[in-house]
């Protein structure tokens, strides 16, 4: 098939021996009438010189054609070697890519498994924290109810003691009830009950009533003091409950954020793992195709080398045969041109040919009748069949009739030679027709295959160009998004720094204000407590101080709330900022694991797409080279077809018409021989 691509001519190449070439040349030549000045020997020398010139011409043409064929073998072998080297490099790259993608898939699988564990642990922590919170709240509600009942009982006891009848027994009952729901020391309750018991046992009477009332005053104060302690305990319990609730909310918020972030990371890693598995599968498919193409190229190169070597050996044998033929013809020419042959032929053969024999004179009358009949027959066939063969035969017969010797014998020989030549032409034309059909069929198959390949490669190149353009567009969009994320991160950092500075200052101010208010409260409490027991009839503005002290306590509470709310806001803002920075870009560590955000993912995606662009660009260049090579092969096949058309596609006379014409000429020539034999 390699020879038919680049080493085909429009004529069928027939390997000939010197003898076969000489025979065909002699049979194809018309009979020449020898004149008195040209001997047969000289004519043979002329024929041999023509044969020698033709053999030398064919030898040079064979050398030129073989050089072209050798160039084809060398170029094709080089192309195949390059293709094999490219395939081997591509196979190594694909193997490395498959190994990398599989390693990435395995690593991502391990990371996904770790994330699943973290998610499960966080969800378990959330459930445990919720169960603990439910229990703590139930305990709080029970204790708060107990404190409420104790306060109500103490309030009722104070009320009973302040009544005019001073119902000590009822007050003692409420005191016992309050003791059941309070965490105040049992000794304090016992002392208070003992004092109530002493008051209850005092004798009746007016003077005793006054003393009785005066004895109840410290008891009522102790009730109030007990009530204040229980109120303080209830307040502490409420604060503890608020702190626990706040801590629970913060913990649940952190765990919820962690679970959501871990799930997002898991989804991203699952998508990346699926992409890695897909890339590995595609690389494996491409590796399989490349390996098959590599094996085919190796086999093609081996077949090409064998075919080219075989053709080289055959060419050398043909050239050696032509060389020997030229030498043999040259030697024959030297012998025939020597004085031993040419001199003696020139001396004796002309007189021999010009001297008619007695037999020739006696048969001249009979032969003239046959000659006239045959000449008329040949002319009729030349006219009826429109045959150049018979027209040429008639002209040769006319020339033979005016020459000496036996013209009818020469005519008979001419007719026999014509029959042989026509039969040889018939056989050669049949072979040529068969060769044309094969070459035209092979050429059409080659042109159709190359046309289909050109169309397919053109579509592949256009598809790759569109894919590369889309990837470049996607990469530009990703770069724009990375830039926007960077700007957003910078802006968020600036806002966070300003917010952190403001919150830090607010917390410090709140702490400082609380300390100052507390100091003022201590100063006022110290003064009014001391003034209450001072003599002189003036104890200070005790009534007004109560309102002022209450307001100061409210102010201290406000500053405490400001500190707590600002600290909570600072924690929330810091957590939100950290979460945003982790999601937006860069890498950090959360619970000991490295976490990368959107910017890092997009940057990795840009690198991945750039790698894919490079790969597709390389594939596009490879396809473009294949397209150029295939287009050249198609152009060469079209050139071969253009050369085959003149020799194999005759728009005038069909093969069937030529065969019919030749059969009629052969039949007519055989009929002419019968006329001569009558």
C-alpha positions as CSV (number, residue, x, y, z in Angstrom):
1,X,0.0,0.0,0.0
2,X,3.0,2.3,0.5
3,X,4.0,1.9,-3.1
4,X,0.6,2.8,-4.3
5,X,0.6,6.0,-2.3
6,X,3.8,7.5,-3.5
7,X,5.4,5.1,-5.9
8,X,2.7,4.6,-8.5
9,X,2.8,5.8,-12.1
10,X,0.0,5.8,-14.6
11,X,1.6,2.9,-16.4
12,X,1.8,-0.6,-15.1
13,X,5.3,-1.5,-14.1
14,X,6.4,-4.8,-15.8
15,X,9.7,-6.4,-14.9
16,X,11.2,-7.6,-18.2
17,X,14.2,-9.6,-19.1
18,X,16.4,-8.4,-22.1
19,X,14.9,-11.1,-24.2
20,X,11.2,-10.2,-23.6
21,X,11.9,-6.5,-24.3
22,X,13.6,-7.3,-27.6
23,X,10.8,-9.6,-28.7
24,X,8.1,-7.0,-28.0
25,X,10.0,-4.3,-29.8
26,X,10.6,-6.5,-32.9
27,X,6.9,-7.6,-33.0
28,X,5.7,-4.0,-32.6
29,X,7.8,-2.7,-35.5
30,X,6.3,-2.8,-39.1
31,X,8.0,-4.7,-41.8
32,X,10.7,-2.6,-43.5
33,X,11.5,-2.9,-47.1
34,X,15.2,-3.3,-47.5
35,X,16.7,-1.1,-50.2
36,X,19.8,-1.7,-52.1
37,X,21.9,0.5,-49.8
38,X,20.8,-1.0,-46.4
39,X,21.8,-4.5,-45.4
40,X,19.8,-6.5,-42.9
41,X,22.8,-6.5,-40.6
42,X,22.9,-2.7,-40.5
43,X,19.1,-2.6,-39.8
44,X,19.6,-5.1,-36.9
45,X,22.3,-2.9,-35.5
46,X,19.9,0.1,-35.7
47,X,17.3,-1.9,-33.8
48,X,19.8,-3.0,-31.1
49,X,20.9,0.6,-30.7
50,X,17.3,1.7,-30.1
51,X,16.9,-1.2,-27.6
52,X,20.0,-0.1,-25.8
53,X,18.9,3.6,-25.7
54,X,15.5,2.5,-24.3
55,X,17.0,0.2,-21.7
56,X,19.3,3.1,-20.5
57,X,16.3,5.4,-20.4
58,X,14.3,2.9,-18.3
59,X,17.3,2.5,-16.0
60,X,17.6,6.2,-15.4
61,X,13.8,6.5,-14.9
62,X,13.9,3.5,-12.5
63,X,16.7,5.3,-10.5
64,X,14.7,8.5,-10.3
65,X,11.5,6.7,-9.3
66,X,13.4,4.7,-6.7
67,X,14.9,7.8,-5.2
68,X,11.4,9.2,-4.8
69,X,10.3,5.9,-3.2
70,X,13.3,5.9,-0.9
71,X,12.5,9.4,0.2
72,X,8.9,8.3,0.9
73,X,10.2,5.4,3.0
74,X,12.6,7.6,4.9
75,X,10.0,10.4,5.6
76,X,7.3,7.9,6.6
77,X,9.6,6.0,8.9
78,X,10.7,9.3,10.5
79,X,7.1,10.3,11.0
80,X,6.2,7.0,12.6
81,X,9.3,7.2,14.9
82,X,8.2,10.7,16.0
83,X,4.6,9.4,16.5
84,X,6.0,6.4,18.6
85,X,8.1,8.8,20.7
86,X,5.2,11.1,21.2
87,X,3.0,8.2,22.2
88,X,5.5,6.9,24.7
89,X,5.8,10.4,26.3
90,X,2.0,10.7,26.4
91,X,1.8,7.2,27.9
92,X,4.3,8.2,30.7
93,X,2.4,11.4,31.3
94,X,-1.0,9.6,31.4
95,X,0.4,7.0,33.8
96,X,1.7,9.8,36.1
97,X,-1.6,11.6,35.8
98,X,-3.6,8.4,36.7
99,X,-1.3,7.8,39.7
100,X,-1.8,11.4,40.9
101,X,-5.6,11.4,40.4
102,X,-5.9,8.1,42.2
103,X,-3.7,9.3,45.1
104,X,-5.8,12.5,45.3
105,X,-8.9,10.4,45.4
106,X,-7.6,8.2,48.2
107,X,-6.4,11.2,50.2
108,X,-9.8,12.9,49.7
109,X,-11.5,9.7,50.8
110,X,-9.6,9.7,54.0
111,X,-10.3,13.4,54.6
112,X,-14.0,12.7,53.9
113,X,-13.9,9.9,56.4
114,X,-12.3,12.2,59.0
115,X,-14.9,14.8,58.4
116,X,-17.7,12.3,58.8
117,X,-16.2,11.5,62.2
118,X,-16.0,15.1,63.2
119,X,-19.6,15.7,62.1
120,X,-20.8,12.7,64.1
121,X,-18.8,13.8,67.2
122,X,-20.1,17.4,66.9
123,X,-23.7,16.1,66.6
124,X,-23.2,13.8,69.6
125,X,-21.8,16.8,71.5
126,X,-24.8,18.8,70.6
127,X,-27.2,16.1,71.8
128,X,-25.3,15.7,75.1
129,X,-25.2,19.4,75.6
130,X,-28.9,19.6,74.9
131,X,-29.7,16.8,77.4
132,X,-27.5,18.5,80.0
133,X,-29.2,21.8,79.4
134,X,-32.7,20.3,79.8
135,X,-31.6,18.8,83.2
136,X,-30.0,22.0,84.3
137,X,-33.1,24.0,83.4
138,X,-35.4,21.5,85.3
139,X,-33.2,21.8,88.4
140,X,-33.2,25.6,88.1
141,X,-37.0,25.8,87.8
142,X,-37.4,23.5,90.8
143,X,-34.9,25.6,92.9
144,X,-36.5,28.9,91.7
145,X,-39.9,27.6,92.8
146,X,-38.5,26.7,96.2
147,X,-37.0,30.1,96.6
148,X,-40.2,31.7,95.6
149,X,-42.2,29.7,98.2
150,X,-39.6,30.5,100.9
151,X,-39.9,34.2,100.1
152,X,-43.7,34.0,100.1
153,X,-43.6,32.2,103.5
154,X,-41.2,34.8,105.0
155,X,-43.3,37.6,103.7
156,X,-46.4,36.0,105.2
157,X,-44.6,35.5,108.5
158,X,-43.5,39.1,108.7
159,X,-47.0,40.1,107.9
160,X,-48.4,38.0,110.8
161,X,-45.9,39.4,113.2
162,X,-46.7,42.9,112.3
163,X,-50.4,42.4,112.8
164,X,-52.0,43.7,116.1
165,X,-52.6,40.2,117.4
166,X,-49.0,39.2,116.7
167,X,-49.8,35.7,115.6
168,X,-46.5,34.1,116.5
169,X,-47.7,30.6,115.9
170,X,-48.6,31.4,112.3
171,X,-45.3,33.2,111.9
172,X,-43.5,30.1,113.2
173,X,-45.4,27.9,110.7
174,X,-44.4,30.1,107.8
175,X,-40.8,30.1,109.1
176,X,-40.8,26.3,109.0
177,X,-42.2,26.3,105.5
178,X,-39.5,28.8,104.4
179,X,-36.8,26.7,106.0
180,X,-37.8,23.7,103.8
181,X,-37.1,25.5,100.6
182,X,-34.0,27.5,101.5
183,X,-30.3,26.8,101.5
184,X,-29.6,29.2,104.6
185,X,-27.8,27.5,107.4
186,X,-30.0,25.4,109.7
187,X,-28.4,27.2,112.7
188,X,-29.9,30.5,111.6
189,X,-33.4,29.0,111.3
190,X,-33.0,27.4,114.7
191,X,-32.0,30.6,116.3
192,X,-34.9,32.4,114.8
193,X,-37.4,29.8,115.9
194,X,-36.0,29.9,119.4
195,X,-36.5,33.6,119.6
196,X,-40.1,33.2,118.4
197,X,-40.7,30.5,121.0
198,X,-39.4,32.8,123.8
199,X,-41.7,35.6,122.7
200,X,-44.7,33.2,122.5
201,X,-44.0,32.0,126.1
202,X,-44.0,35.6,127.7
203,X,-46.8,36.4,130.3
204,X,-49.8,38.5,129.2
205,X,-50.6,42.0,130.4
206,X,-50.3,45.6,129.2
207,X,-46.7,46.1,130.4
208,X,-45.8,42.8,129.0
209,X,-47.6,43.7,125.7
210,X,-45.2,46.5,125.2
211,X,-42.3,44.3,126.0
212,X,-43.7,41.7,123.7
213,X,-43.9,44.1,120.9
214,X,-40.4,45.3,121.5
215,X,-39.1,41.7,121.5
216,X,-40.8,41.1,118.1
217,X,-38.9,44.0,116.4
218,X,-35.5,42.2,116.2
219,X,-37.3,39.0,115.1
220,X,-39.0,40.9,112.3
221,X,-35.6,42.3,111.3
222,X,-34.2,38.8,111.3
223,X,-37.1,37.7,109.1
224,X,-36.2,40.6,106.7
225,X,-32.6,39.7,106.8
226,X,-33.4,36.1,106.1
227,X,-35.7,37.2,103.2
228,X,-32.8,39.3,101.8
229,X,-30.4,36.3,101.9
230,X,-32.9,34.1,100.2
231,X,-33.5,36.9,97.6
232,X,-29.8,37.1,97.0
233,X,-29.6,33.4,96.6
234,X,-32.5,33.5,94.1
235,X,-30.8,36.3,92.2
236,X,-27.5,34.3,92.1
237,X,-29.5,31.3,90.9
238,X,-31.0,33.4,88.1
239,X,-27.6,34.7,87.1
240,X,-26.2,31.2,87.0
241,X,-29.1,30.1,84.9
242,X,-28.6,33.0,82.5
243,X,-24.9,32.2,82.2
244,X,-25.6,28.5,81.6
245,X,-28.2,29.4,79.0
246,X,-25.8,31.8,77.3
247,X,-23.0,29.3,77.4
248,X,-25.3,26.6,75.9
249,X,-26.3,29.0,73.1
250,X,-22.7,29.8,72.3
251,X,-21.7,26.1,72.4
252,X,-24.7,25.1,70.2
253,X,-23.8,28.0,67.8
254,X,-20.2,26.9,67.6
255,X,-21.1,23.3,67.1
256,X,-23.8,24.2,64.5
257,X,-21.3,26.3,62.6
258,X,-18.7,23.5,62.8
259,X,-21.2,20.9,61.5
260,X,-22.3,23.2,58.7
261,X,-18.7,24.0,57.7
262,X,-17.7,20.3,57.9
263,X,-20.6,19.3,55.8
264,X,-19.7,22.0,53.2
265,X,-16.1,20.8,53.2
266,X,-17.3,17.3,52.8
267,X,-19.5,18.2,49.8
268,X,-16.5,20.0,48.2
269,X,-14.2,17.2,48.9
270,X,-16.7,14.6,47.6
271,X,-17.1,16.7,44.4
272,X,-13.3,16.9,44.1
273,X,-13.0,13.2,44.6
274,X,-15.6,12.5,42.0
275,X,-13.7,14.8,39.6
276,X,-10.4,13.0,40.4
277,X,-12.1,9.6,39.8
278,X,-13.5,10.9,36.5
279,X,-10.2,12.4,35.4
280,X,-8.4,9.1,36.3
281,X,-11.0,7.1,34.3
282,X,-10.6,9.5,31.3
283,X,-6.8,9.2,31.5
284,X,-7.1,5.4,31.7
285,X,-9.3,5.5,28.6
286,X,-6.9,7.8,26.8
287,X,-4.0,5.6,27.9
288,X,-5.7,2.6,26.4
289,X,-6.3,4.4,23.1
290,X,-2.7,5.8,23.1
291,X,-1.3,2.3,23.8
292,X,-3.3,0.8,21.0
293,X,-2.2,3.6,18.6
294,X,1.4,3.1,19.7
295,X,1.3,-0.6,19.0
296,X,-0.3,0.0,15.6
297,X,2.5,2.6,14.8
298,X,5.2,0.1,15.9
299,X,3.7,-2.6,13.6
300,X,3.2,-0.1,10.8
301,X,6.9,0.9,11.1
302,X,8.0,-2.7,11.1
303,X,5.9,-3.5,8.0
304,X,7.1,-0.3,6.3
305,X,10.8,-1.2,6.9
306,X,10.2,-4.7,5.6
307,X,8.3,-3.5,2.5
308,X,10.9,-0.8,1.8
309,X,13.8,-3.3,2.2
310,X,12.0,-5.8,-0.1
311,X,11.5,-3.1,-2.8
312,X,15.2,-2.1,-2.4
313,X,16.3,-5.7,-3.0
314,X,14.0,-6.0,-6.1
315,X,15.2,-2.6,-7.4
316,X,18.8,-3.7,-7.2
317,X,18.0,-6.9,-9.0
318,X,16.1,-5.0,-11.7
319,X,18.9,-2.6,-12.1
320,X,21.5,-5.4,-12.3
321,X,19.3,-7.1,-15.0
322,X,19.1,-3.8,-17.0
323,X,22.9,-3.3,-16.6
324,X,23.5,-6.9,-18.0
325,X,21.0,-6.2,-20.8
326,X,22.7,-3.0,-21.8
327,X,26.1,-4.8,-21.7
328,X,24.8,-7.7,-23.8
329,X,23.2,-5.4,-26.4
330,X,26.4,-3.3,-26.5
331,X,28.5,-6.5,-27.0
332,X,26.1,-7.6,-29.8
333,X,26.3,-4.2,-31.5
334,X,30.1,-4.4,-31.4
335,X,30.1,-7.8,-32.9
336,X,27.6,-7.0,-35.7
337,X,29.4,-3.7,-36.4
338,X,32.8,-5.4,-36.8
339,X,34.3,-6.0,-40.3
340,X,33.8,-9.7,-39.8
341,X,30.0,-9.2,-40.0
342,X,29.1,-5.8,-41.2
343,X,31.8,-5.7,-43.9
344,X,31.0,-9.1,-45.3
345,X,27.2,-8.4,-45.1
346,X,27.6,-5.2,-47.1
347,X,29.7,-7.0,-49.6
348,X,27.5,-10.0,-50.3
349,X,23.9,-9.5,-49.1
350,X,22.7,-6.7,-51.4
351,X,23.5,-8.6,-54.6
352,X,21.9,-11.7,-53.2
353,X,18.7,-9.9,-52.5
354,X,18.5,-8.2,-55.9
355,X,19.0,-11.4,-58.0
356,X,15.6,-13.2,-58.5
357,X,15.6,-16.9,-58.8
358,X,13.9,-19.0,-61.5
359,X,11.3,-20.2,-59.0
360,X,10.4,-16.6,-58.2
361,X,9.9,-15.9,-62.0
362,X,7.7,-18.9,-62.5
363,X,5.4,-18.2,-59.6
364,X,5.1,-14.4,-60.1
365,X,1.9,-14.6,-62.2
366,X,0.1,-16.8,-59.6
367,X,1.2,-14.7,-56.7
368,X,0.1,-11.5,-58.5
369,X,-3.5,-12.7,-58.6
370,X,-3.5,-13.6,-54.8
371,X,-1.8,-10.4,-54.1
372,X,-4.5,-8.4,-55.9
373,X,-7.3,-10.3,-54.2
374,X,-5.6,-9.9,-50.8
375,X,-4.9,-6.2,-51.3
376,X,-8.5,-5.6,-52.2
377,X,-9.6,-7.6,-49.1
378,X,-7.3,-5.6,-46.9
379,X,-8.6,-2.3,-48.3
380,X,-12.2,-3.3,-47.7
381,X,-11.5,-4.2,-44.1
382,X,-9.7,-1.0,-43.5
383,X,-12.7,0.9,-44.8
384,X,-15.4,-1.2,-43.2
385,X,-13.8,-1.6,-39.8
386,X,-12.2,1.9,-39.9
387,X,-9.1,0.1,-38.8
388,X,-5.7,1.8,-38.8
389,X,-4.1,-1.7,-38.6
390,X,-5.5,-2.7,-42.0
391,X,-4.8,0.7,-43.5
392,X,-1.2,0.3,-42.4
393,X,-1.1,-3.2,-43.8
394,X,-2.5,-2.0,-47.1
395,X,0.2,0.6,-47.3
396,X,3.0,-1.9,-46.5
397,X,1.6,-4.3,-49.1
398,X,1.7,-1.6,-51.7
399,X,5.3,-0.9,-50.8
400,X,6.2,-4.6,-50.9
401,X,4.7,-5.0,-54.3
402,X,7.2,-2.5,-55.7
403,X,10.2,-4.1,-53.9
404,X,12.1,-7.1,-55.0
405,X,12.1,-10.5,-53.5
406,X,9.0,-12.5,-52.4
407,X,6.4,-9.9,-51.3
408,X,3.7,-12.4,-50.5
409,X,5.9,-14.2,-48.0
410,X,6.7,-11.0,-46.4
411,X,3.0,-10.0,-46.3
412,X,2.2,-13.4,-44.8
413,X,4.8,-12.8,-42.2
414,X,3.5,-9.3,-41.6
415,X,-0.1,-10.6,-41.1
416,X,1.2,-13.3,-38.7
417,X,3.1,-10.7,-36.8
418,X,0.1,-8.4,-36.7
419,X,-2.1,-11.2,-35.3
420,X,0.5,-12.0,-32.7
421,X,0.8,-8.3,-31.8
422,X,-3.0,-7.8,-31.6
423,X,-3.3,-10.9,-29.4
424,X,-0.4,-9.7,-27.2
425,X,-2.1,-6.3,-27.0
426,X,-5.4,-8.0,-26.0
427,X,-3.6,-9.8,-23.2
428,X,-1.7,-6.7,-22.1
429,X,-4.9,-4.6,-22.2
430,X,-6.7,-7.1,-20.1
431,X,-4.0,-6.9,-17.6
432,X,-3.9,-3.2,-17.8
433,X,-7.7,-3.0,-17.4
434,X,-7.4,-5.2,-14.4
435,X,-4.6,-3.1,-13.0
436,X,-6.6,0.1,-13.7
437,X,-9.6,-1.2,-11.9
438,X,-7.5,-2.2,-8.9
439,X,-5.6,1.1,-8.8
440,X,-8.8,3.2,-9.3
441,X,-10.5,1.2,-6.5
442,X,-7.6,1.5,-4.1
443,X,-7.2,5.2,-5.0
444,X,-11.0,5.8,-4.3
445,X,-10.8,4.0,-1.0
446,X,-7.8,6.1,0.0
447,X,-9.4,9.3,-1.1
448,X,-12.6,8.5,0.7
449,X,-10.7,7.5,3.9
450,X,-8.5,10.6,3.8
451,X,-11.5,12.8,3.1
452,X,-13.4,11.3,6.1
453,X,-10.3,11.7,8.3
454,X,-9.8,15.3,7.2
455,X,-13.4,16.1,8.1
456,X,-13.1,14.3,11.4
457,X,-9.8,15.9,12.3
458,X,-11.2,19.3,11.3
459,X,-14.1,18.8,13.6
460,X,-11.8,17.6,16.4
461,X,-9.6,20.7,16.0
462,X,-12.6,23.0,16.0
463,X,-14.1,21.3,19.1
464,X,-10.7,21.5,20.9
465,X,-10.4,25.2,20.0
466,X,-13.9,25.9,21.4
467,X,-13.1,23.9,24.5
468,X,-9.9,25.8,25.1
469,X,-11.7,29.1,24.6
470,X,-14.3,28.1,27.1
471,X,-11.7,27.0,29.6
472,X,-9.8,30.3,29.2
473,X,-13.1,32.2,29.7
474,X,-13.9,30.2,32.8
475,X,-10.4,30.8,34.2
476,X,-10.8,34.6,33.6
477,X,-14.1,34.5,35.5
478,X,-12.4,32.6,38.3
479,X,-9.6,35.1,38.5
480,X,-12.1,37.9,38.7
481,X,-13.9,36.1,41.5
482,X,-10.6,35.6,43.3
483,X,-9.9,39.3,43.0
484,X,-13.3,40.2,44.3
485,X,-12.9,37.8,47.2
486,X,-9.5,39.3,48.0
487,X,-11.0,42.8,48.1
488,X,-13.9,41.5,50.3
489,X,-11.5,39.8,52.7
490,X,-9.4,43.0,52.9
491,X,-12.5,45.1,53.6
492,X,-13.7,42.6,56.2
493,X,-10.3,42.7,57.9
494,X,-10.4,46.4,58.1
495,X,-14.0,46.4,59.5
496,X,-13.1,43.7,62.0
497,X,-10.0,45.5,63.2
498,X,-12.1,48.7,63.7
499,X,-14.9,46.7,65.5
500,X,-12.4,44.9,67.7
501,X,-10.8,48.1,68.8
502,X,-14.2,49.7,69.5
503,X,-15.4,46.6,71.5
504,X,-12.1,46.4,73.5
505,X,-12.4,50.1,74.4
506,X,-16.1,49.6,75.4
507,X,-15.4,46.6,77.6
508,X,-12.5,48.4,79.3
509,X,-14.8,51.5,79.9
510,X,-17.5,49.2,81.3
511,X,-15.1,47.5,83.7
512,X,-13.7,50.8,84.8
513,X,-17.3,52.3,85.3
514,X,-18.4,49.2,87.3
515,X,-15.4,49.6,89.6
516,X,-16.1,53.3,90.1
517,X,-19.8,52.7,90.8
518,X,-19.0,49.9,93.2
519,X,-16.5,52.1,95.1
520,X,-19.3,54.8,95.3
521,X,-21.7,52.2,96.7
522,X,-19.2,51.1,99.3
523,X,-18.5,54.7,100.4
524,X,-22.3,55.5,100.8
525,X,-23.1,52.2,102.4
526,X,-20.2,52.7,104.9
527,X,-21.4,56.2,105.7
528,X,-25.1,55.5,106.1
529,X,-24.5,52.3,108.1
530,X,-22.3,54.2,110.5
531,X,-24.7,57.3,110.6
532,X,-27.7,55.1,111.5
533,X,-26.1,54.2,114.8
534,X,-24.6,57.7,115.5
535,X,-26.0,59.9,118.2
536,X,-27.1,63.5,118.1
537,X,-30.5,62.9,116.6
538,X,-29.3,63.1,113.0
539,X,-28.6,59.8,111.1
540,X,-28.1,61.3,107.6
541,X,-30.5,61.2,104.7
542,X,-31.4,57.6,105.2
543,X,-34.6,57.9,103.1
544,X,-33.0,59.5,100.2
545,X,-30.0,57.3,100.3
546,X,-32.1,54.3,99.7
547,X,-33.2,55.6,96.3
548,X,-29.7,56.8,95.4
549,X,-28.2,53.5,96.3
550,X,-30.8,51.7,94.3
551,X,-30.1,53.8,91.2
552,X,-26.4,53.2,91.6
553,X,-27.0,49.5,91.7
554,X,-29.1,49.8,88.6
555,X,-26.3,51.8,86.9
556,X,-23.7,49.1,88.0
557,X,-26.0,46.4,86.5
558,X,-26.3,48.4,83.3
559,X,-22.5,48.6,83.0
560,X,-22.2,44.9,83.8
561,X,-24.8,44.2,81.1
562,X,-22.9,46.4,78.6
563,X,-19.7,44.5,79.3
564,X,-21.5,41.1,78.9
565,X,-23.3,42.1,75.7
566,X,-20.1,43.7,74.2
567,X,-18.1,40.6,75.1
568,X,-20.7,38.4,73.5
569,X,-20.9,40.6,70.4
570,X,-17.1,40.6,70.2
571,X,-17.1,36.7,70.4
572,X,-19.8,36.5,67.7
573,X,-18.0,39.0,65.4
574,X,-14.7,37.2,65.9
575,X,-16.3,33.8,65.1
576,X,-18.1,35.2,62.1
577,X,-15.0,36.9,60.8
578,X,-13.0,33.7,61.2
579,X,-15.6,31.7,59.5
580,X,-15.8,34.2,56.6
581,X,-12.1,34.2,56.2
582,X,-11.9,30.5,56.2
583,X,-14.7,30.2,53.6
584,X,-13.5,33.1,51.5
585,X,-9.9,32.2,51.1
586,X,-6.7,31.0,52.5
587,X,-6.1,28.1,54.8
588,X,-6.3,27.7,58.6
589,X,-6.6,25.1,61.3
590,X,-9.9,24.2,62.9
591,X,-9.9,21.5,65.6
592,X,-6.4,20.6,64.6
593,X,-7.3,20.1,60.9
594,X,-6.2,22.3,58.0
595,X,-9.1,24.0,56.3
596,X,-8.9,25.9,53.0
597,X,-11.5,28.4,51.8
598,X,-13.0,29.5,48.5
599,X,-10.1,31.5,47.3
600,X,-7.7,28.6,47.7
601,X,-10.2,26.2,46.0
602,X,-10.7,28.6,43.1
603,X,-6.9,29.1,42.8
604,X,-6.5,25.3,42.6
605,X,-9.3,25.2,40.1
606,X,-7.5,27.8,38.0
607,X,-4.3,25.8,38.1
608,X,-6.3,22.6,37.2
609,X,-7.9,24.4,34.2
610,X,-4.6,25.8,33.1
611,X,-3.2,22.3,33.1
612,X,-6.2,21.1,31.1
613,X,-5.8,24.0,28.7
614,X,-2.1,23.0,28.2
615,X,-3.1,19.4,27.6
616,X,-5.9,20.3,25.2
617,X,-3.6,22.7,23.4
618,X,-1.0,20.0,23.0
619,X,-3.7,17.6,21.7
620,X,-4.9,20.4,19.3
621,X,-1.4,20.8,17.9
622,X,-1.1,17.1,17.5
623,X,-4.5,16.9,15.7
624,X,-3.5,19.9,13.5
625,X,-0.3,18.1,12.5
626,X,-2.3,14.9,11.8
627,X,-4.7,17.1,9.8
628,X,-1.9,18.6,7.7
629,X,-0.4,15.1,7.1
630,X,-3.7,13.6,6.2
631,X,-4.5,16.6,3.9
632,X,-1.1,16.0,2.1
633,X,-2.0,12.4,1.7
634,X,-5.4,13.3,0.3
635,X,-3.8,15.8,-2.1
636,X,-1.3,13.1,-3.2
637,X,-4.1,10.6,-3.7
638,X,-6.0,13.2,-5.9
639,X,-2.8,13.8,-7.9
640,X,-2.5,10.0,-8.4
641,X,-6.1,10.0,-9.5
642,X,-5.4,12.8,-12.0
643,X,-2.6,10.7,-13.4
644,X,-4.7,7.6,-13.6
645,X,-7.5,9.2,-15.5
646,X,-5.7,9.6,-18.9
647,X,-4.5,6.0,-18.8
648,X,-7.5,4.3,-17.3
649,X,-10.5,6.5,-18.0
650,X,-11.0,6.9,-21.8
651,X,-13.8,9.3,-22.6
652,X,-13.8,8.3,-26.3
653,X,-13.7,4.5,-26.9
654,X,-14.7,2.1,-24.1
655,X,-12.7,-1.1,-23.3
656,X,-15.5,-3.3,-24.6
657,X,-15.4,-1.4,-28.0
658,X,-11.7,-1.8,-28.3
659,X,-11.9,-5.5,-27.5
660,X,-14.6,-5.9,-30.1
661,X,-12.6,-4.0,-32.7
662,X,-9.5,-6.0,-32.0
663,X,-11.4,-9.3,-32.2
664,X,-12.8,-8.3,-35.6
665,X,-9.3,-7.3,-36.8
666,X,-7.8,-10.6,-35.7
667,X,-10.6,-12.6,-37.4
668,X,-10.1,-10.5,-40.6
669,X,-6.3,-11.1,-40.5
670,X,-6.9,-14.8,-40.1
671,X,-9.2,-14.7,-43.1
672,X,-6.4,-12.9,-45.0
673,X,-4.0,-15.7,-44.2
674,X,-6.6,-18.2,-45.6
675,X,-6.6,-16.2,-48.8
676,X,-2.9,-16.5,-49.1
677,X,-3.0,-20.2,-48.5
678,X,-5.6,-20.9,-51.2
